[in-house]
Amino acid sequence: MKAMCDNLMMMMMIGVLIIAHRCRYCFAIVDPVDFLALQSIRKSLEDMPGSNYFSSWDFTSDPCNFAGVYCENERVVALNLGDPRAGAPGLSGRLNPAIGKLTSLVEFTVVPGRIMGGLPASLSQLKNLRFLAVSRNFISHEIPATFGELRRLRTLDLSYNQLTGGVPWAIGSLPALTNLILCHNHLSGSIPPFVSQVLNRLDLKHNDLSGSISPGSLPSSLQYLSLSWNRFSGPVDRVLPRLNRLSYLDLSLNQFSGPIPGCVFGFPINNLQLERNQFTGPVYPSGSVYIQTVDLSHNMLYGEVSPLLATVKNLYLNNNRFTGRVPTVFVDRLMAGYIQLLYLQHNFLTGMPINPRAAIPLSSSLCLQYNCMIPPVQTPCPINAGTQKTRPTSQCMEWKG
């Protein structure tokens, strides 16, 4: 009996020793430098009302268990500040320069909130950083030029902030950059050429950027390009032909000039937005057009309307200088309901072969007013088309004759 008890006690002791040995690895102790950096970051930020993101940040326990903190080999490799759930309140305060001490960091994100001040220049010390996203806050001042030292960076998203100054030339030299999203800021000046041959997304809309886009400055790898709501100028007929992988293109509300290259109508995109620029010349698609929406309005385009555009579901050609008669194919596709919107107002068109008694499908919209003809059918037009049905005869050469 005694032998059995001794054996049982021995087995229990061995079990305790095994558990104790394993528990040495139950909680990784984060590197002391990272520990102090996280403390400094925490002191500079607060939960906004309704947020309890920092409730788990108890520095008497292992920081690797904090919300948004991810570790490998006792180092912090990812830091996602704030509750990522949609609609959750964010954080307020400032980004502490101590973040530069987290030298193993690969990913750093901040959810939308009210974080103010500038981006710490110490972020450029994070040589392993691949993903940097601090969007929809109140970040101000300039983008640190030292960000060009982040040679492994793939995604830089600083959108919807209050950044000023220019896009640092060094950003264009980042070799691994895949996504650059700087939209909805107050950036100005010209943009650098981009050397990355894997750049997929370039979103610079809603800034105050200017200058021309030189041929070769944008890589052919681009699939998403949005430059709208800026002050870019100059021709693009030598820039766009190289970008035949684009699935999204928006150059609207700039001062681009010169001809529109016919190849863009063959790009694999759903929307072609070139409105409100200073494009000139005739429009000649290089082949069949399968884009659902094409907006070329408010430019200085001229010549006859190409019948190749009749395959477009929503076509905005208004406020240009197009002349001649509208091709019959447009009438056929409009009456069949294939064309849902056809805006031709404010041009110099002289006719459209449509029966005045034709019943245009309720799902389709046609506007013809203020051309060099009396509209053959009366259709509702947008308010900004004005009330005049036709152009004055003094503006229409055929009418003068």
C-alpha positions in Angstrom: 0.0 0.0 0.0 2.8 2.3 0.9 4.6 1.6 -2.4 1.4 2.5 -4.3 1.2 5.8 -2.4 4.9 6.6 -3.1 4.4 5.9 -6.8 1.3 8.2 -6.9 3.2 11.0 -5.2 6.1 10.6 -7.7 3.7 10.8 -10.7 2.1 14.0 -9.3 5.4 15.6 -8.8 6.5 14.8 -12.3 3.2 16.2 -13.6 3.8 19.5 -11.7 7.3 19.7 -13.1 6.1 19.2 -16.7 3.4 21.9 -16.2 5.9 24.3 -14.7 8.3 23.7 -17.5 5.6 24.4 -20.1 4.4 27.5 -18.3 7.8 29.1 -18.9 6.5 29.6 -22.5 2.9 30.4 -21.7 3.6 34.2 -21.6 6.2 35.7 -23.8 8.0 38.7 -22.1 8.1 41.5 -24.6 11.5 43.2 -25.3 12.1 46.0 -22.7 12.6 48.6 -25.4 9.3 47.7 -27.0 7.6 47.7 -23.5 8.8 51.3 -22.9 7.8 52.4 -26.4 4.2 51.0 -25.9 4.0 52.9 -22.6 4.9 56.1 -24.3 2.5 55.5 -27.1 -0.3 54.8 -24.6 0.4 58.0 -22.7 0.0 60.2 -25.8 -3.4 58.7 -26.8 -6.9 58.4 -25.3 -10.1 56.5 -26.1 -12.7 58.8 -27.6 -16.1 58.6 -25.8 -17.7 55.2 -26.4 -14.4 53.5 -27.1 -12.8 51.1 -24.6 -9.9 50.0 -26.9 -7.2 50.7 -24.2 -9.1 48.8 -21.5 -6.8 45.8 -22.1 -3.6 47.8 -22.0 -2.6 46.9 -18.4 1.2 47.1 -18.2 1.3 44.8 -15.2 0.6 42.0 -17.7 2.2 40.9 -21.0 1.8 43.7 -23.7 1.7 40.9 -26.3 -1.8 40.2 -25.1 -3.0 43.8 -25.5 -5.7 44.6 -28.1 -4.0 45.4 -31.4 -0.5 44.3 -30.4 1.0 41.3 -32.1 4.4 39.8 -31.2 6.9 37.4 -32.6 10.0 36.3 -30.7 9.3 38.9 -27.9 9.2 41.8 -30.4 6.1 43.8 -31.5 5.6 43.1 -35.2 2.2 44.7 -35.7 0.4 47.5 -34.0 -3.2 48.3 -34.9 -4.3 51.2 -32.8 -8.1 51.5 -32.2 -11.2 49.4 -32.4 -11.4 48.2 -36.1 -15.1 47.6 -36.1 -17.1 49.8 -38.5 -18.5 52.9 -36.8 -16.5 52.4 -33.6 -15.2 55.6 -32.0 -11.5 56.1 -32.5 -8.7 57.6 -30.5 -7.6 61.2 -29.8 -4.2 62.6 -29.0 -1.0 62.5 -30.9 1.4 59.9 -32.3 4.4 59.6 -30.0 7.9 59.5 -31.6 8.6 56.5 -29.4 7.0 54.4 -32.1 10.3 54.5 -33.9 11.7 52.2 -31.2 9.5 49.3 -32.4 12.1 48.4 -34.9 10.6 45.0 -35.7 7.3 46.5 -36.7 6.0 45.3 -40.0 2.5 46.8 -39.9 1.2 50.0 -38.3 -2.4 51.2 -38.6 -4.6 53.7 -36.8 -8.5 53.6 -37.1 -10.4 56.8 -37.9 -10.5 59.2 -35.0 -9.2 62.6 -33.8 -5.5 62.1 -33.7 -3.8 65.4 -34.4 -0.3 66.7 -35.0 2.3 65.5 -37.4 3.6 62.1 -38.4 6.7 61.3 -36.3 9.8 61.4 -38.4 11.0 58.4 -36.2 8.6 56.2 -38.3 11.4 56.2 -40.9 13.5 54.1 -38.4 11.1 51.1 -39.0 13.1 49.5 -41.7 10.9 46.4 -41.7 7.7 48.3 -42.2 5.5 47.0 -45.0 2.1 48.5 -44.2 1.5 52.0 -42.9 -2.1 53.3 -42.7 -3.1 56.4 -40.7 -6.3 57.6 -42.5 -9.4 59.6 -41.5 -7.8 61.5 -38.6 -6.5 65.1 -38.3 -2.9 64.5 -39.1 -1.3 67.7 -40.3 2.1 69.2 -41.3 4.2 67.6 -44.1 4.9 64.0 -45.0 8.4 63.4 -43.7 10.9 63.1 -46.5 12.7 60.4 -44.5 9.8 58.0 -45.4 12.0 57.3 -48.5 14.1 55.2 -46.1 11.3 52.7 -45.7 12.6 50.5 -48.6 10.3 47.6 -47.8 7.1 49.6 -47.6 4.3 48.3 -49.8 1.2 50.3 -48.7 1.2 53.9 -47.6 -2.3 55.2 -46.8 -2.5 58.7 -45.3 -5.9 59.6 -46.8 -8.5 61.9 -45.4 -6.2 64.0 -43.2 -4.9 67.6 -43.2 -1.5 67.0 -44.6 0.2 70.0 -46.4 3.3 70.4 -48.5 4.3 68.2 -51.4 4.6 64.5 -52.1 8.2 63.9 -51.1 10.4 63.0 -54.1 11.8 60.1 -52.0 8.3 58.4 -51.9 8.6 57.9 -55.6 11.8 56.0 -55.2 10.4 53.3 -52.9 11.0 50.0 -54.9 8.3 47.8 -53.3 5.5 50.3 -53.2 2.2 48.7 -54.2 -0.5 51.2 -52.9 -0.1 54.9 -52.4 -3.3 56.5 -51.1 -2.9 60.2 -50.2 -6.4 61.5 -51.3 -8.4 64.2 -49.4 -5.5 66.2 -48.0 -4.1 69.6 -48.8 -1.0 68.5 -50.7 0.4 70.8 -53.4 3.1 71.0 -56.0 4.1 68.3 -58.6 4.4 64.6 -58.0 7.5 62.5 -58.3 8.1 59.8 -60.9 7.5 56.4 -59.5 10.2 53.7 -59.9 8.2 50.8 -58.4 7.2 48.3 -61.1 4.6 46.8 -58.8 2.6 49.9 -58.1 -1.1 49.0 -58.4 -3.0 51.8 -56.9 -2.3 55.6 -57.0 -5.0 57.7 -55.4 -4.2 61.4 -55.1 -7.7 62.9 -55.6 -9.0 66.0 -53.8 -5.7 67.8 -53.2 -4.1 70.9 -54.8 -1.5 69.1 -56.8 -0.3 70.6 -60.1 2.1 70.3 -63.0 2.2 67.9 -65.8 2.6 64.1 -65.9 5.6 63.2 -67.8 5.7 60.0 -70.0 7.3 57.2 -68.1 6.6 58.7 -64.7 3.8 56.2 -64.0 4.6 52.5 -64.2 2.6 50.2 -66.5 1.7 48.1 -63.5 -1.0 50.6 -62.4 -4.5 49.2 -62.2 -6.2 52.1 -60.3 -5.4 55.8 -61.0 -7.4 58.7 -59.5 -6.0 62.2 -59.9 -9.4 64.1 -59.8 -10.0 67.4 -58.1 -6.5 68.8 -58.5 -4.8 71.3 -60.9 -2.8 68.9 -63.1 -2.2 70.2 -66.6 -0.6 69.3 -69.9 -1.2 66.4 -72.3 -1.7 62.8 -71.4 -1.7 61.2 -74.9 1.8 59.9 -74.3 1.1 58.8 -70.7 -2.1 56.8 -70.9 -1.2 54.4 -73.7 1.3 52.8 -71.4 -1.3 52.1 -68.7 -3.3 49.5 -70.4 -3.9 47.5 -67.2 -6.0 50.1 -65.7 -9.4 49.0 -64.3 -10.2 52.4 -62.9 -9.3 55.8 -64.3 -10.5 59.2 -63.1 -8.7 62.4 -64.3 -11.7 64.7 -63.9 -11.7 68.3 -62.6 -8.2 69.2 -63.6 -6.6 71.2 -66.5 -5.4 68.4 -68.7 -5.2 69.4 -72.3 -4.5 67.9 -75.8 -6.2 64.9 -77.4 -7.7 61.9 -75.7 -5.9 58.8 -77.0 -8.3 56.4 -78.6 -6.7 53.4 -76.8 -8.3 54.4 -73.4 -11.7 53.4 -74.7 -10.4 49.8 -74.9 -9.2 49.7 -71.3 -10.8 47.1 -69.0 -12.7 49.7 -66.9 -16.3 50.3 -66.0 -16.1 54.1 -65.7 -14.0 56.5 -67.8 -14.0 59.9 -66.0 -12.3 62.7 -68.0 -14.9 65.5 -67.5 -14.1 69.1 -66.7 -10.7 69.4 -68.2 -9.4 71.2 -71.3 -9.1 68.2 -73.7 -9.4 69.1 -77.3 -9.6 67.4 -80.7 -11.9 64.8 -82.1 -12.8 61.6 -80.2 -11.8 58.4 -82.1 -12.0 55.2 -80.1 -9.5 52.6 -81.5 -12.2 49.9 -81.5 -15.4 48.7 -79.9 -16.2 50.3 -76.5 -17.4 48.2 -73.7 -17.1 50.7 -70.9 -20.5 51.2 -69.1 -20.0 54.9 -68.3 -18.0 57.5 -70.2 -17.9 61.1 -69.1 -16.2 63.5 -71.5 -18.4 66.5 -70.6 -17.1 70.1 -70.1 -14.1 69.9 -72.3 -13.3 71.4 -75.7 -13.8 68.3 -77.9 -15.0 68.7 -81.4 -15.8 66.8 -84.6 -18.6 64.3 -85.2 -19.8 61.9 -82.5 -18.3 58.5 -83.2 -20.8 55.7 -83.7 -18.4 53.4 -81.7 -19.6 55.2 -78.6 -23.2 53.9 -79.1 -22.3 50.8 -77.0 -21.8 52.9 -73.9 -24.7 52.7 -71.4 -24.2 56.1 -69.8 -22.6 58.7 -72.2 -21.9 62.3 -71.2 -20.7 64.4 -74.2 -22.4 67.6 -73.1 -20.7 71.0 -73.0 -18.3 70.4 -75.8 -18.0 71.5 -79.5 -19.3 68.4 -81.3 -20.9 69.1 -84.7 -22.8 67.2 -87.4 -25.7 64.7 -87.0 -26.0 62.1 -84.3 -25.5 58.7 -85.9 -28.6 56.5 -86.4 -27.1 53.7 -84.2 -27.6 55.9 -81.1 -31.3 56.2 -81.8 -31.7 52.5 -82.4 -29.9 51.6 -79.1 -31.7 54.4 -77.2 -35.1 53.2 -78.3 -34.2 49.5 -77.4 -33.2 50.6 -73.9 -29.5 49.7 -74.2 -28.5 53.4 -73.7 -29.7 54.6 -70.3 -28.3 58.1 -70.4 -27.3 60.2 -73.4 -26.4 63.8 -72.7 -25.6 65.8 -75.8 -26.7 69.3 -74.7 -24.5 72.4 -75.2 -22.8 71.3 -78.4 -23.2 72.4 -82.0 -25.0 69.3 -83.3 -27.3 69.8 -86.3 -29.7 66.8 -86.2 -30.7 63.5 -84.7 -32.7 61.0 -86.9 -35.5 60.3 -84.3 -39.2 60.3 -84.9 -40.8 63.3 -83.0 -43.5 60.9 -81.8 -41.1 58.3 -80.6 -41.7 57.1 -77.0 -38.3 57.0 -75.3 -38.2 54.2 -72.7 -38.9 55.5 -69.2 -35.5 53.9 -68.1 -33.6 56.1 -70.5 -32.6 59.8 -70.4 -31.9 62.0 -73.4 -30.9 65.7 -73.5 -30.4 67.6 -76.8 -31.1 71.2 -75.9 -28.9 74.1 -76.8 -27.5 72.7 -80.1 -27.8 74.0 -83.7 -31.2 72.4 -84.1 -34.7 72.4 -82.7 -34.8 69.2 -80.5 -36.9 66.7 -82.5 -38.2 65.3 -79.2 -39.0 67.1 -76.0 -37.3 65.4 -73.1 -36.4 66.5 -69.5 -32.9 67.7 -69.1 -30.8 68.4 -65.9 -31.4 71.8 -64.3 -27.8 73.0 -65.2 -28.6 72.6 -68.9 -30.5 75.9 -68.7 -33.9 76.8 -70.3 -32.8 77.7 -73.9 -33.8 75.0 -76.4 -31.5 76.0 -79.2 -28.3 78.0 -79.8 -28.6 81.4 -81.4 -28.3 81.2 -85.2 -25.3 83.5 -85.0 -23.3 80.6 -83.4 -24.4 78.0 -86.0 -22.6 78.2 -89.4 -25.1 75.9 -91.1 -28.0 77.9 -89.9 -26.4 81.1 -91.3 -26.3 79.5 -94.7 
